[in-house]
């Protein structure tokens, strides 16, 4: 339809060739050392019997005390549910592209202090292969205090027949920016894209395909990739993590029509599923205060509780910018975890009711396992840390076991991506255990905090 050359990639000259070369060398070193480390883990696992406890899960000895019984039963439950998820993921297939005339679609891009990245997001939407006369793009500047509006205005002037720009005089929040797009958009379907994200040419068509194919589908989650993947080790780790979070998890949930969160980076909604709940979503509160975070997870709940299905479309791809610093990552995870705690409570209010005619059992099982996982994981994590203090050599066995178990999880990544980047998934497992385990409990005790943190 249209081509925008050179606008969707990082400018290597601005970044610096020296930094790029340093990361290339480090990448090569890690791809040698991590497999060597894993081999050592296998040897240690065999020599020290790191997995002997799993072989005894079904023995009477594992249930000798109440605490041991809880631990063994929970481990078995998680393992069985992982097998079920794997089977569902294996059976998952993306929805086919619609045949015949395509419906009118409104793309909404909310932006706040995004700078030049919003222009890349807009150009990627304009460059879509979706029919121009069926595509409407609305970009909302949420009271930015930097030069974001300049980039939006330049894109609008370049493509005046495709881009409509709205400018708030002051910051109102992402929910209000989306609301402006939802109420002014003329499309039969809405596609929301974050202003720090770019889509591939066929993404919009792929995102609406499930709703065109099946009238029961009210919300669609896209396949989120990392835009700045090769700019830091942390971003490369997150790229692998996103494959597990956005593909494996959502593909399995899609099989029973209950993807718990259609992500802000890329989602699509049926207009008929949004209009009845738009005002409730806009005015949603938590503990008496306006709910200003987790607007994507909240909107998914509002759509699903009406009886619509939420699904995942693997072929609808978006590349989004992720934090490149530890502080930025922790802030992102804090916001996500607070939203998950809040919306899990909302989910509980309708999950056991007859909100739809069928496919209600697996969402309940998914919810139960996920909610049990948090308290029990941290209970046994505390016991594990106590064991390290009293028996330090156990730490060696644990590190070996963690490496081997993580390698099994990397099967999902290797199957999908077929590259050697899985080594960063191994690194992420250790990074997450030693540096990120505090985030979720802290999110729970600071649940009332509504700060966006990354703004």
C-alpha positions in Angstrom: 0.0 0.0 0.0 2.6 2.5 1.1 6.3 2.2 2.0 8.2 4.2 4.7 11.9 3.4 4.2 14.4 3.7 7.0 12.0 4.9 9.7 11.3 1.7 11.6 14.8 0.8 12.7 17.2 2.1 15.3 19.8 4.5 14.1 23.1 2.6 14.6 25.2 5.7 14.0 23.5 7.6 16.9 23.8 4.5 19.1 27.5 4.1 18.5 29.5 1.4 16.6 31.7 0.8 19.6 28.8 -0.2 21.9 27.3 -2.4 19.2 30.6 -4.2 18.7 31.0 -4.7 22.4 27.6 -6.3 22.7 28.4 -8.5 19.7 31.5 -9.8 21.4 29.6 -10.3 24.7 26.9 -12.2 22.8 29.4 -14.6 21.3 31.0 -15.2 24.7 27.6 -15.9 26.3 26.6 -18.3 23.6 29.7 -20.3 24.3 29.7 -20.0 28.1 26.0 -20.7 28.7 25.9 -24.1 27.0 29.1 -25.0 28.8 27.4 -24.0 32.1 24.3 -26.0 31.2 26.5 -29.1 30.6 28.0 -28.5 34.0 24.5 -28.3 35.4 23.6 -31.7 33.9 26.7 -33.2 35.4 26.0 -31.6 38.8 22.3 -32.7 38.6 23.3 -36.3 38.0 26.1 -36.4 40.6 24.2 -34.6 43.4 20.7 -36.0 42.6 19.1 -32.6 42.2 15.9 -34.1 40.8 15.5 -37.0 43.2 12.7 -35.1 45.0 10.6 -35.1 41.9 10.8 -38.8 41.6 9.4 -39.1 45.1 6.4 -36.8 44.7 4.1 -39.8 44.5 5.6 -41.6 47.5 3.9 -41.7 50.9 7.0 -40.1 52.4 6.3 -36.8 50.5 3.0 -36.4 52.4 4.4 -37.2 55.9 3.7 -33.7 57.2 1.0 -31.1 56.2 3.7 -28.8 54.8 5.3 -31.5 52.7 1.9 -32.6 51.5 1.0 -29.1 50.4 4.4 -28.7 48.6 4.1 -32.1 46.9 0.5 -31.6 45.8 1.1 -28.1 44.5 4.2 -29.2 42.5 2.2 -32.0 41.0 -0.7 -29.7 40.1 1.6 -27.2 38.4 3.4 -29.9 36.5 0.1 -31.4 35.3 -1.3 -28.0 34.3 2.0 -27.3 32.4 1.4 -30.5 30.5 -2.2 -29.4 29.7 -1.0 -25.9 28.6 1.6 -27.5 26.4 -1.0 -29.7 24.7 -3.2 -26.6 24.1 -0.3 -24.6 22.8 0.6 -27.4 20.5 -2.9 -27.5 19.1 -3.2 -23.7 18.7 -3.5 -22.3 15.1 -3.8 -18.7 14.2 -7.1 -17.6 12.7 -7.2 -17.4 8.9 -7.3 -14.1 7.1 -10.8 -12.9 6.2 -12.0 -13.5 2.7 -13.9 -10.8 0.7 -14.3 -7.1 1.6 -12.5 -6.0 4.8 -14.4 -4.2 7.5 -13.7 -0.5 8.5 -11.0 -0.4 11.2 -9.9 2.4 13.5 -6.3 2.3 14.7 -5.8 4.2 18.0 -2.4 5.3 19.2 -2.2 7.1 22.5 1.0 9.0 23.2 2.6 10.7 26.1 6.2 12.1 26.2 7.1 9.5 23.5 9.3 11.7 21.3 10.4 10.4 17.9 9.1 6.9 18.6 5.5 7.9 18.1 6.3 8.9 14.5 7.7 5.4 13.9 4.5 3.9 15.3 2.3 6.1 13.0 4.4 5.4 9.9 4.1 1.6 10.6 0.3 1.9 10.8 0.2 4.0 7.6 2.4 1.4 5.8 -0.1 -1.3 6.5 -1.4 -3.3 3.6 -4.9 -2.7 4.8 -7.2 -0.9 2.2 -6.7 2.8 2.6 -10.4 3.6 2.3 -11.2 1.1 5.1 -8.5 2.3 7.5 -8.7 5.2 10.0 -5.7 6.2 12.2 -6.3 8.3 15.3 -3.3 9.5 17.4 -4.0 11.2 20.7 -1.3 13.3 22.4 -2.1 13.0 26.1 -0.7 16.4 27.1 2.9 15.6 26.4 5.5 18.1 27.8 8.2 17.2 25.3 8.3 17.3 21.4 5.9 14.4 21.0 3.2 16.6 19.3 5.8 17.9 16.8 6.3 14.3 15.6 2.6 13.6 15.5 1.8 16.8 13.6 4.6 16.1 11.1 3.2 12.6 10.4 -0.4 14.0 10.2 0.7 16.6 7.6 2.6 14.0 5.6 -0.5 11.7 5.5 -3.5 14.1 6.1 -6.0 11.6 4.6 -5.0 8.8 6.9 -4.0 10.3 10.3 -6.3 12.2 12.6 -4.5 13.9 15.5 -6.0 14.9 18.8 -4.1 17.0 21.4 -5.1 17.2 25.1 -4.1 20.5 26.7 -2.9 18.6 29.8 -2.2 15.0 30.8 -5.4 13.0 31.4 -4.0 9.4 31.4 -3.9 6.6 28.9 -7.4 5.5 29.6 -8.8 8.9 28.6 -6.7 9.0 25.5 -8.0 5.6 24.4 -11.6 6.7 25.3 -11.2 9.6 22.9 -10.2 7.3 20.1 -13.0 4.8 20.9 -15.7 7.5 20.9 -14.5 9.3 17.8 -13.5 6.3 15.7 -15.8 5.2 12.9 -14.5 1.7 12.5 -16.4 -1.5 13.1 -13.3 -2.8 14.9 -10.7 -1.0 16.9 -7.0 -1.7 16.9 -4.9 -0.2 19.7 -1.1 0.3 19.4 1.2 1.7 22.0 3.2 4.8 20.8 6.5 3.0 21.5 5.6 0.2 19.2 5.6 -0.6 15.4 3.6 -3.1 13.5 4.3 -5.2 10.4 2.4 -4.5 7.2 -0.1 -7.3 7.7 -0.7 -6.8 11.4 -3.9 -4.9 11.3 -5.5 -7.4 8.9 -4.3 -10.3 11.1 -5.5 -8.6 14.3 -9.1 -8.3 13.1 -9.2 -11.7 11.5 -10.4 -13.6 14.5 -13.4 -11.3 15.0 -14.3 -11.4 11.3 -14.1 -15.2 11.4 -16.0 -15.8 14.7 -18.8 -13.5 16.0 -18.2 -14.7 19.6 -14.7 -13.1 19.7 -14.8 -9.6 21.2 -11.1 -9.0 22.0 -7.8 -10.1 20.3 -4.3 -10.0 21.8 -1.3 -9.6 19.4 2.1 -11.2 19.4 4.5 -8.8 21.2 8.2 -8.8 20.2 11.0 -6.6 21.4 11.9 -3.6 19.2 15.2 -2.7 20.9 16.2 -6.3 21.3 19.8 -6.0 20.3 20.6 -2.8 22.3 21.3 -4.5 25.6 21.6 -7.8 27.4 18.5 -7.1 29.4 16.5 -6.4 26.3 17.7 -9.7 24.8 16.6 -11.6 27.9 13.2 -9.9 27.7 12.9 -10.9 24.1 13.0 -14.6 25.1 10.8 -13.9 28.1 8.1 -12.3 25.9 8.0 -15.4 23.6 7.0 -17.4 26.7 4.6 -14.8 28.1 3.0 -13.6 24.9 3.0 -16.7 22.8 3.1 -19.9 24.9 0.7 -18.6 27.6 -1.7 -16.7 25.4 -1.8 -19.4 22.7 -2.9 -22.0 25.3 -5.4 -19.6 26.8 -6.8 -18.8 23.4 -7.8 -22.4 22.9 -10.6 -21.9 25.5 -11.3 -18.3 24.6 -10.0 -16.6 27.7 -6.8 -14.7 27.1 -6.7 -12.8 30.5 -5.0 -9.7 29.1 -5.1 -8.4 25.5 -1.9 -6.2 25.8 -1.6 -2.5 25.3 1.2 -2.9 22.8 -1.3 -4.4 20.3 -4.9 -5.4 20.8 -8.1 -5.4 18.7 -11.7 -5.0 19.9 -15.1 -5.4 18.4 -17.0 -2.1 18.6 -20.2 -3.9 19.7 -18.3 -5.4 22.6 -16.9 -2.1 23.8 -19.7 0.4 23.6 -21.9 -1.2 26.4 -19.0 -1.1 28.9 -17.0 1.9 27.9 -18.3 4.3 30.5 -17.9 1.6 33.3 -14.4 1.0 32.2 -13.6 4.7 32.0 -14.9 5.3 35.6 -13.6 2.1 37.1 -12.2 2.5 40.7 -10.1 0.5 43.0 -10.5 0.9 46.8 -12.4 4.1 46.2 -9.8 5.7 43.8 -9.8 5.9 40.0 -8.1 2.9 38.5 -5.4 4.5 36.2 -3.2 1.4 35.5 -3.9 -1.9 33.8 -6.4 -0.4 31.4 -5.7 -3.3 29.0 -6.3 -6.1 31.5 -9.4 -4.2 32.8 -10.8 -3.8 29.3 -10.3 -7.5 28.6 -12.3 -8.4 31.8 -15.2 -6.0 30.8 -15.4 -7.6 27.3 -15.2 -11.3 28.5 -17.7 -10.9 31.3 -20.4 -10.0 28.6 -19.9 -13.4 27.2 -17.4 -12.6 24.4 -14.3 -14.6 23.9 -10.8 -13.1 24.1 -8.2 -14.8 21.8 -4.6 -14.6 20.7 -3.5 -14.1 17.1 0.2 -15.2 16.7 0.4 -13.7 13.2 -0.5 -10.2 14.4 3.0 -8.9 15.3 4.1 -5.8 17.0 7.6 -4.7 18.1 7.7 -2.7 21.3 10.4 -0.9 23.2 11.3 -2.5 26.6 13.3 -1.1 29.5 17.1 -1.4 29.1 17.9 -0.7 32.8 17.1 -2.7 36.0 15.2 0.2 37.5 13.0 0.6 34.4 12.3 -3.1 34.3 11.3 -3.2 38.0 8.9 -0.2 37.5 7.3 -1.9 34.5 6.8 -5.2 36.4 5.5 -3.3 39.5 2.8 -1.7 37.4 1.9 -5.0 35.7 1.8 -7.0 39.0 -0.4 -4.4 40.7 -2.8 -4.5 37.7 -2.8 -8.3 37.8 -3.7 -8.4 41.5 -6.5 -5.9 41.0 -8.0 -7.5 37.9 -7.7 -11.0 39.3 -10.1 -9.8 42.0 -12.4 -8.4 39.4 -12.2 -11.7 37.5 -13.2 -13.6 40.6 -16.5 -11.7 40.8 -17.8 -13.2 37.5 -15.6 -16.3 36.8 -17.9 -18.7 38.7 -21.0 -17.2 37.2 -22.7 -18.1 33.9 -21.2 -15.3 32.0 -21.1 -17.4 28.9 -22.7 -20.7 27.8 -19.6 -22.9 27.5 -15.8 -23.0 27.9 -15.9 -22.0 31.5 -14.1 -24.9 33.2 -10.5 -24.3 32.0 -10.6 -20.5 32.8 -11.4 -21.5 36.4 -8.6 -24.0 36.5 -6.2 -21.5 35.0 -7.3 -18.9 37.6 -7.0 -21.3 40.5 -3.4 -22.5 39.6 -2.2 -18.9 38.9 -3.6 -17.6 42.2 -2.3 -20.5 44.3 1.1 -20.1 42.6 1.8 -16.7 44.2 1.4 -17.5 48.0 2.8 -21.0 47.8 5.8 -20.0 45.7 6.8 -17.4 48.2 6.2 -19.7 51.2 8.5 -22.3 49.8 11.0 -19.7 48.6 11.3 -18.6 52.2 12.0 -22.1 53.3 14.5 -22.5 50.4 16.4 -19.4 51.5 16.5 -20.7 55.0 17.8 -24.0 53.8 20.6 -22.2 51.9 21.6 -20.5 55.2 21.8 -23.8 57.1 23.1 -26.0 54.3 25.1 -23.7 51.9 25.9 -26.6 49.5 22.2 -26.8 48.7 22.6 -23.6 46.7 24.9 -25.4 44.2 22.3 -28.1 43.7 19.6 -25.5 43.3 21.6 -23.6 40.7 22.1 -26.8 38.7 18.4 -27.8 39.0 17.3 -24.3 37.9 19.5 -24.4 34.8 18.2 -27.8 33.7 14.5 -27.0 34.4 14.8 -23.8 32.5 16.3 -25.6 29.5 13.0 -27.6 29.3 11.1 -24.3 29.1 13.4 -23.2 26.3 11.9 -25.9 24.2 8.9 -23.6 23.6 11.2 -20.7 22.5 13.4 -22.9 20.3 10.3 -24.4 18.6 8.9 -20.9 17.8 12.0 -18.9 17.0 14.6 -21.5 16.0 17.6 -19.4 16.9 20.4 -19.4 19.6 18.9 -16.6 21.6 17.5 -19.1 24.0 20.7 -18.7 26.0 19.3 -15.4 27.2 16.3 -17.2 28.5 18.6 -19.3 30.7 20.2 -16.1 31.9 16.8 -14.5 32.6 15.8 -17.4 34.9 18.8 -16.7 37.2 18.3 -13.0 36.9 14.7 -13.2 37.8 15.3 -15.5 40.8 18.0 -13.4 42.3 17.0 -9.9 41.3 13.2 -9.8 40.7 11.6 -12.0 43.3 10.9 -9.0 45.5 8.8 -7.2 42.9 5.5 -9.2 43.2 5.3 -9.1 47.1 6.1 -5.4 47.0 3.4 -4.9 44.4 0.9 -6.6 46.7 1.6 -4.5 49.7 1.6 -1.2 47.7 -1.5 -2.2 45.7 -3.1 1.3 46.1 -0.2 2.9 44.3 -1.6 4.1 41.0 1.6 5.6 39.6 2.5 4.8 36.0 6.2 4.8 37.1 7.6 4.9 33.6 6.3 8.4 32.9 
